Amino acid sequence: MASRSIAWEISAQTVPDAFERYVYGMADFYEVSGVSDHDRRHFFNKTRTTATDSGAIGYGLSVRQTLSRSPATLRRSDVDGLNLSVSRAAMVGDADGRSVRAAPGAVQLRDLSLPASSRIERIDLTALIAPRAVVPACLLGREAHGAVIAPDAPGARLLTAHLTSLDELAASLTDDEVEAAMQALLLVAARMTGFEVRLAPSEVAALQRSVRRQAKGFIETRLAAGEATITNDDVAKAAGVSRTSLYRAFDEEGGVNRYIQDRRLHHARRALRQRSGAAPTIADIAYAYGFASPSHFSRQFRAHFGYSPSEVEPLSPPRDVSMSDGPIRHEVLVQWLKSLPDAADVA
């Protein structure tokens, strides 16, 4: 089927039986209980969802409640697969007899074929629901059912970033892009949960692309902010992986240190192009982008670009040309395109 994005909002202020409608609409998915009289009188629910053959991604906001999949729900429910979610409120519950607690921001897994109950202080969560056929086997079954990744764990940060971004962008992506993003998210989850899993070469490549994308985005943000000191530990933490996994992800690019150095040189070259006269000096730019000395910068610059920093001419229009209007300066566009990281990893 083609992807379909829908959003709806209901509240007791506009619909007197809003709570009853909500309970009825959820009946084949979750049983709703534990809603106070006050929250029933002031009930509200906001939801947005994008659904494809590979699953559904969405966000929900509502009052405090308990959501359960009892044996009776399982018998009548056609929903099966994996529920991977991030709740911004605390949760306590049960996963097929195992007590579960999750702090705000934790990543949670639920096998929808098994009983579960969750008491959530406030529904404020983003979730991916994927059919069983497309979910890595290690994320299903009793071992994974009820698993929680703590919010301060690197894996939780990476999964939350992917999940949130996909939810926000899904409505504007093509069907193939949504499905590819969902598959990538599941592969990341399979690795980050720590369960034993053997990935096919294509799956490993997809996971490494995801790591590179997160790492490169972090590196670009730091350099753009003028923060030239970037350690491998910083990058690994931002990407939500160990240093070993980070190194493997950048093997084909000559290593993460080589990549950071190349990006420093590109940003320094851009700074040289944007100078006004001789200010800032080449030495100033060298130190600003983390090079030990102007001579070290010059050697690295020449080795990378084939010419010295002093040969880079600032970009300035002829005196008789006004840049206040008229067509785009194509040279600026060309330099910008050349300065971008690998499009295959950051697009």
N, C-alpha and C positions, 0 to 999 in steps of 0.2 A: 504494500500500500504506500501511497505518498504520505510524507510527513504532514501532520496536522497540528497546528498550534491553537490552543483555546485558552481563554481566561474568563473567570467569572468571580463575582462577589455577591455575597448575600448577608443580610444582617436583620436582626429583630426590629430595627428602626424602620425598615422599609417593608419587610415581610413578617407578619406576626408569627407564622409557623416556621421561621427560618431554621430553628434547631431541629424540628421534626423532619424537615426536608433533608437536612444534612445527614441525619442518622439513617434515613431511608436510602439516600444515595450512596452511603458508605457500606451498606449491609453486606454486599457480596465481597467486600474487600477487608474491612475491619468492623468489629463491633465497637460501638462508642458507648462509654460509660463514665461515671465519676465526674460528671459536669454539675457544678453547684447550681442551686436555684437562681442565684444572682447572675451567673454566666449564661444560664438559659434565657433569662429575661433580656440580657444584653448581648446575646449571641451574635457572632460574626464569623465569616469564613471568606478568605481570599485565596484563590488558587490560579496558577497558570501552568500549563502543561504542553509539551511538544511530544507527539507520539510517532514512532516509526516501527518498521518490522523488527528492529533491533532493540526496541524498548521505549520507555517513556522517561523524560526528564522534566522535573517541575519543581515548583516552590509553593509552600502552603503557609498560611498565617491564620491562627484561630485561638480559641480560649484553652485553658487547662483542661485536660481530659485523659482518659485511659483508652488506648487502642489495643484490641485483642483479636487474635486469630485462634479461636477455640476449635475443638474437634468439629463442632456443629458448623462453624464458618468454613472450615476446610472442606467439609463434605459438599457444601453448596457453592463454593467459590470456584470460578473458572480461572482465577488469577494464580499463576504459578511462576516460580523463578526466584530471582534475587532482588531484595530491596536493600540498596546501599544508600545511606542517608547521613547527612550532617545536621544535627539539631543545635540551634543556638541557645537552647534552654536545657536544664538538667533533666535526666531521665532515670527512673528506676523501673525494673521490670523482671520478667521471667522469660527464658528461652528454653522451652521444652523441659522444664524442671530445674534449669540452672539460673541462679540469681544473677541479674545483670544491672550494673550501674554505669552511667555515662555522664561525664561532666559536660558543660556547654562547649560546643565546638568539636566534640569527639566524632569520629567516623564509626558508623554502626552497620553491621551486616545481619540480615534476616533471610533465612531460607523460607520462602512462602509456603512450602509444603509441610512445615512443622509448626506446632503450637507456639504462640508467643503472646506476651502482654507487655505493654509499655505505658507507664504513667509519666506523662510529659507536662512539665510546669506551664509551658505555653507552646502551642504549635507555632514554630518559627523554623522551618526546616526546608532543606533542598534534598531531593531524592532522585535516584535513578532506579527504575524498575525494569529489569531485563528478563526476558523469557529464558527458561532453563536451557534451551538448546544453544544459546549463544554465550553462556556464562562458563568461564573456566571451572572445571570440576572441583578444584580446591576451595572455591568460594561457596560451595553448596554442601549440605550434609550437616550432621550434628556437631562436628568439630568447629566449623565456621559459624554455625547458627548462634547468634548472640554475641559474636566477636566485637570488641570495641578497641579502636586505636585512639589512644589518649590525644587530646588536642595539642599538646606540646611536642608530640612526636613528629619528626620530619615527614614521615609518610602521611600523617594526617593533614599536614599543611599542604603537601603536594596534591593529595586527593581533593581537599576542600577547594583549592584554587582551580583545579580542572572542573570539578562539579559545578562550582558557582559560575565560572566562565561559560561553560556549555549551556547552563540554564539561561543565562542572560543573552546568549547569542543564537540559540537554537532556532528561533523564529525567523532569523535572517539568513540561515545557512541552507544549502541545498540538501536534498534527502541523503545523498551519498556522503556529504560532509558531516551531517548529524550522526549517521550510522558509523562512520569511521571514527568520530570523536568518542562515541559510546564504547566502541571496541577498545580504543586506546585506554580509556578510563578503566575498563575492566581488567586490562592487562597490567596497568599500574597497580590496581587494587590487589591483583593476584600476587604480585611481587612484594608489595608493602605489608601485607598481612603477616608474612612470615611463614605461611603454610607451605609445605613441600609442593613444589610445582616445577614441571619441566616444560619449558617454552620452546616452541618451534623456532628455527632461525628467523622466520619472518616476524614472529611475535617479539623476539629479542630486539630485532631492528626497530620495530615500532616503539618499544619501550625506550630504547636508547634515543630515538628521535624526540620523544616526549621529554626526556631528561635534558637533552641539549637545548630544546626550546625554552625550558624554564631557566636553565643556566645562562643562556645567551641573553635572555630578557633581563636577568638580574645584572649581568655584566654591563649591558648597555645603559641601564638605569643609573648604575654607580658612576660610570664614566661621564655620562651626560650631566650628572650633578657635581662633577669636578672631584670625585673621590677616586683617586688613582690607586690607592692601596686596596687590592682585592686578593684575598687569600683563597687557596683551594678549599679550606674549611668553610669560608663564607659562601662560596659558590655551591658546595655540596649541601650545606644547610638550606640554602634557598631553593635548591632543586629537590630537596627531600630525599636524598640518597647518601650512601656512604662515599668516602673519597675513592674507594676502589671502584664502585659503580660509576662514579663520575669520570674517572680515568678511562674506563672501558668505553664509555659513551663517546669520548673524544679521541679514541685511538686513531680513527681514520683521518682525523684532522691534524695529526701531529701532536696531540696532547692538549690538555686544557691550558697549560702554561703558555704554550705556543699561541693558542687562540687569544688569550688575554693580551699577550704582547702585541699581536697583530692588531687587535682592536685599539690598543693604546696608540699605536703608530697611525692608524687611520684617524683617530680623533685629533692627534697632534697635527697631522697634515691639514685637517679641516681648520684648526686654529691658525696655522700658518697662512692659509688662503684668506682667512678673515681678518688678518692684521691690518692696521692702519699705519702705513709707513713701516717703521722698524719697531713698533710697539704692538704687543709685547715682544721682548727679545726672544731669540731662539733658545737661550738659556732658560728664560722664564717658562717657556712652553715645555721644555725638556723636564724641568723639575715638577711642573704642574701635572704631568702625566706619568710621574713615577720613575723617571730614568735617573740613574745614579749621578750622571754628569752630562754636560753638553756634548763631550766627545763620545761618550757611550751612546747617547741619543743619535748622534750623527752617523756612527758606524751602523747601528741597527736600522736607521732610516734608509741609508744607502743600500744596505743589503736587501731590504724589503722592496723598495721602490726603484732602485737603480740610479738614483741621483741624490744629491745632498739637500738638507733642509734649506740651505741658503739659495738654492735654485728654485724654490717654490715662490711663485709670484702672487702677491695678494690680488684678489679679484676686484677690479675697479673699472667702472665704465669710462669711456673717453669723455673728455671735458665737455664736448659739445652734445653729449647724449644725456637726456633726462631720464631717470629711472622711476619717476613718480607715476608714470602710467605706461601704457603700451603692453606688448606681449610679454609672456614669461621669459626670463633669462634662461635659455636652454642649457647654458654651461652650468648654472647652479643646479638644475635638475639632474644633469649628467653626474656631477660630483656627488650629489646626494645618493643617487642610485649606486654608484661605485662604493660608497662608504657603508652601505647596508650589509649586515651579516648575511649568511647563506639563506636565501629566500626559502629554500626547501625545508629549513628547520624552524623559521620564525613566522612563516605565513599562517 
